[in-house]
Amino acid sequence: MDTPDDRRYLPSHEWHRLLDDGTVEVGISAFAVDELTDITYVEASAAAGDRVAANEPFGEIESVKATSELYCGLDGTVTEINPAVIERPETINDDCYGTGWILRLKPDDAEQMSGLLEASAYAK
């Protein structure tokens, strides 16, 4: 299973990657994609400018198998919701670690990333 080590993870299978501009990109892992199978719908309850709180849901993802809440592991302000995954949810199936990201945020404290799981711990 592909688990890139340039990001941190939640036990609920969301990944977090710190970008060069200081924002953090959030998506779901390949494990989550495999478990969900065909993703059919993504809903973000947060929008650009909204605040999100660590370990609180910011949306939902639906597949042919299940509906799951989406979580962020950091406190911060949403800068962008990926329109590609809203319009074409299968983008996440195609490229969950790239073009299938779901949310970007400006974290209140990027040090919160250190409290998330490293790839090696998440992969266990």
N, C-alpha and C positions, 0 to 999 in steps of 0.2 A: 504494500500500500504506500503510495506516495505521500510523504509528510515533509514538506519543505522546512528546512531549519532556519530560514530567514524570518520566521514569524513565531508568535506565541499562540497558545490554544486554550480554550475552555473545555472542561469535561463534557459540555453539551455540544461540542464539535464545531464551534466557531473559531476561525483563525483571525489573528490581528497582526498586521504588518506595518511597521513604522516607515513612512516614506521620507524622502530627503527634505521635503518642505515642513516636516514636523507633524503632518497629519497622519492619521492611522486609518488604514483600509481594513474592513471587516468582511469576511465571507464565511462559507461553510467548507468543511474538510471533504476530501475524497471519500473518507469513511462514511460521513453523513450522506453524501450523494449516493454511494452504493447502497446504503440502507434504505434511503427514500425511493430509489429508482427514478422513474420519470417525473421530474418536477413540472408541475402544471400551473403554479400560481405563486407569486411573491407579493406580499403586502407589507409596506413599511408604514408603521403608525407614526413614525418620526419623519420630519421633513427638514430641509436645510434651515438652519437657524434654531431648531429645537434642541433642548438639552436632553441628553440620555444619561442614565445612572448605571453604574456598574452592576452587572448581574440582574438587571431589570429588562424585560422584553422590549424590543423596538419594532417588532413586526412578526409576521408569520410566513411560513413556507408550506405549500401544499404539494403533495405528490399523489400518484395513483394509490399509494399505500397508507399515507398518514398526513396529518397536519401537525406541524411543530412550531413552537415559538422560537424566535430568533433573539439572541442575547448579545450584549456587548460587555466586555470585561472591564471597561474603563468609564469614568465620568468624563463628559465633555459635551461639545456642541457639534451637532451634525453640520457638515459642510456640503455634503452631496449624497443623494441616493442615486444609485446606478440606474439610469433609465432603461438600459439594455435588458436588465433582468426583470424589470417590471413589464416591459413590452414583450420580451421573449424569455420566459423563465428557463427554458431549456438551455440557455446560455450557461447556466450554472452546471448542468450536466456536461456540456461540451468543454468547459475550461474553468473549473471551480477556483483555481488558484491564480487565474489571470483575469480575463475579461468578465468572469462571473462574480467579481466582488459585488457586495450588496450596499455597503454604507461606507462613507468616509467621515471622520470627525476630527476636530481639534481637541486633543485631550487636555483636561485641566492640569494633569500631572502625568507626563509620559513615563515617570518612574513606576506607575501602576502596572506597566507591562511586565516588570520583573516578578510580579505576583502571579502571572499567568504561567501555564505549563510550557516548558521547552518542548521542541519536537520529539526528543528522545523519551521524555516522560509521557507525553500524550500518546505516542505510538504503542505504549505498553498496554 
